[in-house]
């Protein structure tokens, strides 16, 4: 993890422009900056990258005016857009490889630097599940933990409401100015006033279904561990639990009746090795036993310096594209199938992603775009 540093206005603008560029996710952003040194230099290189990858149309980066307007609109709303290299970027999130390039913060940024734990669960939670979420959250808050969740109905809302006075962080799928669900408008206002609202999405953006897995990665990435209270099979909360495990976070689950489908996911997590917790004391005991260092997704390899030439060796881009499947695979395995080094393969994958042909994913994975 690079040391934190401040940004000039020009550097911030370039950082946000690259982060908002078409087909540039956290992995591609990280590797472009690693390759070219700065977001500004990476933006300048995009036309040549598009040409080399055989892309018939330019890669679309937002205009300078559009980014300046977004930064100004967020500031007028009372929010700030910060970069992953800055000191007030949430430290656990900055330790991920790669972190989200930018976040928009509304409220108390200092809460993200305190001990944090995520509590997530079913939207259609039972009365018992809601009470458990309130009690566990309140107990953790009283013990000095800030509770992180996603502002959803059900378990999320109970977790936030129980920790307004002790510290709570809501991570949104849309922009920080987009209150979703609308039933939580009052709770959103209370968190904005006393806690912290966080989003990776651009200011003014309205969330779509595909945005919530990214939101979930931030919830777990900001937290030392995640507690799941009621979750059906194939629910978003189970996706959060999987992400938490991949990030090296502790996964905890509250057991429930085998007859209640809202407990099927949490019971399955326990069966698969998650820690069983009944109340806040159980969570605190588990968290206190952790040796907490730099937990993160697996590191992405460095770029191959030879990729800075004018053209790719014959057939390499085509070999990597042919090796991809819709199912994410480790980049090392893709490189092995192509007979290439991992660094060279990673660099080619970035060019394919910018062309809309591939997806690079946190955890050192890549897939063919579908």
C-alpha positions, 0 to 999 in steps of 0.5 A, spaced: 500 500 500 502 506 497 503 512 503 497 517 503 499 523 499 494 530 498 492 531 491 492 538 487 486 540 483 488 538 477 491 531 479 484 530 483 480 531 476 485 526 472 484 521 478 476 522 477 476 522 470 480 516 469 476 512 474 469 514 470 472 512 464 468 507 460 470 500 462 475 502 467 474 498 473 478 498 480 483 493 477 484 496 470 485 503 474 490 500 478 494 497 473 494 503 468 496 507 474 502 502 475 504 502 468 503 510 466 505 513 473 499 517 473 492 518 471 493 524 467 499 520 463 494 514 463 488 518 460 493 521 454 495 513 453 488 511 452 487 513 444 494 509 443 491 503 447 485 503 443 488 503 437 493 497 439 487 493 441 484 494 434 478 498 437 474 501 432 472 507 436 475 511 441 475 510 449 470 515 452 473 518 458 468 524 461 470 531 459 474 536 464 468 540 465 463 534 466 468 532 472 469 539 475 461 539 475 461 533 479 466 535 484 463 542 485 456 539 485 458 534 491 461 540 494 455 544 494 451 538 497 456 537 503 460 531 500 467 530 498 470 526 492 476 523 495 482 518 492 485 512 494 491 515 495 489 520 500 490 520 508 482 520 509 480 514 505 478 509 509 484 505 511 482 498 511 479 499 504 485 502 501 489 496 503 485 492 498 488 490 492 486 494 488 482 499 492 476 503 489 479 509 485 475 514 488 469 514 494 464 520 495 464 521 503 458 525 506 459 526 514 464 524 518 470 521 515 473 519 521 468 514 523 472 509 517 478 510 521 475 507 527 474 499 529 469 497 524 464 491 523 459 490 518 452 487 519 448 485 513 442 481 512 435 479 509 430 485 507 424 481 509 427 480 516 423 477 521 421 480 528 426 476 531 431 477 526 430 485 527 431 484 534 437 480 534 440 486 529 438 491 533 441 488 540 448 486 536 449 492 533 447 496 539 452 492 543 458 493 538 457 500 538 457 500 546 464 496 545 467 502 541 465 499 534 462 503 528 457 499 524 457 498 517 451 496 512 448 498 506 441 502 508 437 496 505 430 495 508 430 490 514 437 488 517 441 493 514 436 499 517 436 496 524 443 496 524 444 503 522 438 505 527 441 502 533 448 505 532 446 512 530 449 515 537 455 510 537 457 511 529 454 508 523 456 508 516 452 507 510 454 504 503 450 506 497 449 503 490 448 510 487 451 516 489 451 519 496 445 524 494 440 518 491 436 515 497 435 508 496 430 505 498 426 511 499 422 509 505 429 510 509 429 517 507 429 520 514 434 514 516 439 517 511 438 524 513 440 522 520 446 518 518 448 524 514 448 528 520 451 524 525 454 518 521 457 517 514 454 516 507 459 512 502 459 511 495 463 509 489 458 511 484 458 518 481 455 524 484 447 524 482 448 517 479 441 512 480 443 505 482 442 499 478 441 492 480 448 491 477 451 496 482 450 492 489 455 487 488 460 493 488 457 496 494 457 490 498 465 489 496 466 496 500 461 494 506 466 488 507 472 491 505 471 497 510 470 492 516 474 487 520 469 482 520 461 481 517 456 478 521 450 476 517 443 476 520 438 472 516 439 471 509 436 466 504 440 462 499 443 466 493 441 472 497 446 479 496 448 478 504 451 471 502 455 475 496 457 479 501 460 473 506 463 470 500 467 477 498 469 478 506 472 471 506 476 473 499 478 479 502 481 476 509 475 478 513 472 474 519 465 471 517 460 470 522 453 468 522 447 468 527 443 461 526 436 460 525 430 455 524 431 450 519 424 451 517 425 458 516 428 460 509 430 466 511 435 462 515 437 457 510 443 462 508 446 463 515 445 456 517 449 454 510 455 459 512 456 456 519 456 449 516 461 451 511 465 454 516 463 461 518 463 463 526 457 462 529 455 468 533 449 469 538 450 476 541 454 482 541 459 478 546 460 472 541 462 477 536 467 481 540 470 475 543 472 473 535 474 480 533 479 480 539 482 474 537 484 476 530 491 478 529 489 484 524 494 486 519 494 488 512 488 484 509 486 484 502 485 481 496 490 477 492 495 482 489 495 484 482 502 482 478 506 488 475 506 490 468 510 487 463 515 493 461 515 491 454 508 492 453 510 500 452 512 498 445 508 500 439 505 493 437 503 487 441 507 481 438 503 477 433 497 473 436 498 475 443 492 479 444 488 473 440 491 468 444 489 471 451 482 473 448 481 465 446 483 463 452 477 467 456 471 464 458 465 467 461 466 464 468 472 468 471 479 464 472 485 466 475 490 470 471 495 466 472 491 460 469 490 464 463 497 466 462 499 459 463 494 457 457 496 462 453 504 460 454 505 468 457 508 471 463 502 473 468 505 480 467 504 480 460 497 477 460 495 482 465 497 488 461 493 485 455 487 483 459 487 491 460 487 493 453 482 487 452 477 490 457 478 497 455 476 495 448 469 492 451 472 484 450 474 482 457 473 483 464 478 484 470 476 482 477 478 483 484 482 477 486 486 476 480 481 474 476 479 475 469 473 473 464 470 474 457 465 480 457 458 477 455 
